[in-house]
Amino acid sequence: MSARNTALLAGLAALLGVAVLSPPTAIGDVEQFKMHIEEDAPGYDYQQFDPPSLSYCQSRCQEEAQCKAFTYNTVRRVCFLKHKAGFPLRPHSEAITGRKTGSDRFSIRKNRDAPGNDYERIDPPTLGDCQTRCGAASECAAFTYNVEKQVCFLKYGIGTLRARDDAITGVKVAETPQTPRPTSDDGFQTRFEVPLTKEAGTFKVPVVINDVIELAFTVDSGAAHVSIPADVVMTLFRTGTLKDSDFRGKENYVLADGSTVPSETFRIRKLRVGSRVIENVTGSVADVRAPLLLGQSFLSRFSSWSIDNQKQVLVLE
């Protein structure tokens, strides 16, 4: 690792209050995981051990068929392998939880309700059962689970999300069907629609970074690059999907108040929005309190993009 990037990672670690780990071996693509930063998944453990890194914990879960999820404690460096993936998550500053993804992907929003658009109410015992029911139903676009009452609401659409402490909402990450869809000369689809959620006046879209973490990004055409907070950058580094060779140096950015600030830039190897994958996207490191922004380094890679306010979808062409 170069001295410059060692200093960069040390600075990120100081900002986050964690230790710098040596770069782990890259994780294969045999099975993907949905990663949850600073979230714990109590219970359902069938094995506990002390691995040298997060990537080793993930690789062990990847290799074992009975392992459906894992939690890694970044301070104690302890790995918990779990035989069940459908469970409610709890905030924990030292924990990173990974769940094996199924055929249907969801963007899970804690403490958020999605009023209306219900087509069925059921009383499943767990959040996982609610998510499974929605995943198995083609007409289900989202669900809301009431943690206290253990009631599940399956939805054919998703509206504006509202804050609610006892609610967890999952939005299915899938393309909105189009009939017909425009195609290029070689027959490939060229127009895709990805569902959005609206929070505090901004639209957010689920984005998978380097096949290891799925997070909700704000669509921001005013941002020059894809902006990622320092804690997420450190997590990417720990999973082995971000290396010192990916850092490109500093650039100056103009803020809304006209001031300029320097920021480290780096190569994001892969960004997935819906079924569209864009490789080698420029990202910038933001303050740990800053929002995730899907900026022009991603959006400009398409011939056109737009937001359909009525349908609340991101249109990529």
N, C-alpha and C positions, 0 to 999 in steps of 0.2 A: 504494500500500500504506500502511496506517495506521502511525503511529509505534509503537503498541502491538504490532502484529503483526510489524513490522520488528525490534523488540527481542526478541520471542518467537523468531523464526527465527534471529536472531543468537545467542540463548542456546542453541538446539538445535545450531547449527553449532559453537559453542564446545565443547559437550558431545561432539560427534562428531569434532571436529578437521577440519572441512571448510569451504569457503567458501560464503557465501550467494549463490545465483544469482538473477537476475531471473526472475519468473514467466514460463514459456514459454507459447506458444500451446497451447490445449487440443488433445489428440490425438483424431482421429475414431474412430468405432467400426467402420470398414470391416473391419478384421481385428484380432482380439484377440491379445495376447501373454501368455505366462506369464513373469513376471519372477523372476529369481534374484539376490537382493542379496548382494554380496560374494562372487560366484562368477564365475570366468573359464571360457571355452570355447576352449582353444587349438586353432588350426588351422582349416581349411576357409574361410579368408578369400579373398574375391575382390575386395574393395575396402577401402581405408583412407583416411580423411580426417579433418579437424579441424572438427567441427561446433560451433556455439555452445552447444548444450545436449543433454541426454539425449533430450528430446522430438523434436529435429530428427533425431537418429540413428535413433530409432524410426520416425519418419514416413518417412524414406528407405527403410528396410527394408519398411515397409508398402506403399509405392508400387511396389516392384520385385518382380515375380513370382519371379525367381530367388533372392531373399533369403528364407531360411528362419529366420534368426536373426541377432542382432547382439550384440556386446559393446561397452560404453562404459566407458572409463577416466575416472573422475570427477576424478582429479588432473591427468592430462595432457590431458584433454578430447579424446580420440581415439576415433573410431568405427570398428569393424571389422564389415563386412557379410559374412555367411557363406552359402554355398550349401547347407549341410546343417544339420539341427537335431538329429539323433540322435547326440549325443556325450556323453561323461562330463564333468561339471563339476569344477573344481578351486577350492579356497578362494583368494580374492584380495581383500584389503581395499579395493582401489581399483576393483574391477570390478562392473558390473551387466550381466547377460546377459538378453536377452529372446528367447524362442522363440515362433514362430507356433503357435497351438494348432490341433489337428485336431478331428475329430468326437468323439474320445474324449479326455477330460481325465484327467490323472494327478496325484496328489500324490506327489512324489518325496522319499524319505527317505534321505539319505546315511548311511552307516555303520550301517545297520539291516537286520537279517535278520528274516524272518517264517517260522519253522520250521513244517513241515507243510502240509497242504492242497494238495500238489502233484498235478497230473494229467498233466504232461508236462515232460520235460527235453530241452532242445535246446542246441546249441552255436553260437549266432550270433556274428558277428565283433564286434558293437558293442552297447552298451547301447540305442542307438536301435532296432536290429533287434528286440531283446527286447521293447521297449515296443510296437513296431508289431505284432508277433505277438499280444501280449495285446490290443491295441486292436481287432484284426480278429476276435477270437474272442469270441462272445457269452457263452460259459461262463467266460471268464477275468475274475476279479474283481481280481487283483493279480499281480505278478511280483516275483521277486528275481533280481538279476544279480550273479554273483560276478566282480568286476573282475579278480582275478589269474588265475583259471582260465578266464574268458570263457565261463561256463556260465549258461544262463537257466533258471529254474524258473517255469513258468506255474501259477497257483493258482486254484482254484475258490472260495476263501474266504481270509480274513485273520484271524490270531490276534494274540496279543501280540507286539509288536516287541521284538527284543533287539539290544543293541549288538554290532556286528561290523565291524571296520575295512575288510574287503574286500567288503562287501555293499552293494548299493543296492536298495531296495525301492520299487516304485511301486504305489499303490493307485488303482484306477479310480474316478473321481468320478462316480457314477451312482446313480440311485435304485434301491432294492431293490424288485422287482416285488411287487405285492400283488394278489390275486384274491379278491373284487373290491375295488377301492379305494373308500372312501367319497367321495361327491361332494356338492357343494352343490346348491341348487335350480336353479342355472343350468347344471349339468352339469360344472363344473370340479372337478378333484380337490382334496380338502381334506386328505388324509393323505399324507405323504411320509416316506421313510426314507433316511437318508444314512449310509453306512458310516463307522465310527469306527476309530481305532487307539488302542491302550492303551500308554502309556509311563509308567513310574515311578508307577503307581497312578492316573493321570489319563487321561481320554479326550480325544483330539484329533480335530478335524474340519477338512478343507480348506475355506478361505474365500477367495473372490476379492474383493479390495478395489478398488472403483471401476473394475473391468474391466481393471486393469493388473497387479496383483500377487496371486499365490496363495500363502498361507501357512497353516501348521497352527496352529489356535487351540485352547487348552484350554477346554472347556465348563465355565463357572464361574457357577453361579446366585448365588453370594455377591458377585459383582462388580456394582456398580450400572450401569456402562457397559461398552462394548467398549473394552478397554485395549490401546493400541498403543505400542510403544517408540519413542523419539525418532528412531532412525535410519530406521525405516519411515515415520514422519511426514515426514521430510525427503525421502525418495524419492518419496512421493506429491506433495509440493510441486513437486519437480523435473519430474515427469511432467505437471504442469499440471492434475491432477485434484483438487488441494487448493489453495485460494486463501485470501488474507487474509480475505476476507468470510465464510469458513466457520468461523473461530474465534469462540467465544462467550464467552470469559472464563474465570475460575477458579472451581472448586468445591472444597470440602473433603471429603476421603474418610477414613473410619475404617478403620484397618488391623486385622489380626487381634489385635495386642497392645493394642488400644484407643487407640492414638495417632492423631492426625489429620494429614494432609498436604494441601497445596493442589496442584491439578493443572489445567493448561489443558484446556478441552474444545473440541471442534470437531465440525462436521457431516461425517459420512461419507456421501457422496452415494449410494453403492450397496454393499450387501453381498450376495454370492451364496453360498449354501450348497446344494450339489446343484443343483437347477433352481429353487429358491426365491430370489427377489430381494426384498430389503427396502431401501427408499430412505429417505434422511434419518435416519440412525441417529446418536445421540450417541456420540462417542468421547472418550477422555481420553488425554493424552500421559503415558507412563510412562518410567521410567529405561531407558536403552539395554540394561541387563542384565535387565530384567523380562520375564516371559513374555507372549505374546499371549493375551488373555482374551476369550472370547465371553460377555459378561455380559447383564444384564437389559435393557439398552436395545435389544438384538436379540431375546432370548428372549421378552420380554413382549409383543412385537408379534404373537405367535401366541395363539390361544385356549387352546392347551395344548401342552406339549412334555414329552418324557420320554426316558430312555435305556433301551433294551432290553439288559440285560447279557448275556443268552444269545446274542442275535444280534449284539451289538456294533454297534448302529445308533442314530442320533439320530432320534427320531420327532417330526415337526412337524405340527401340525394347526391 
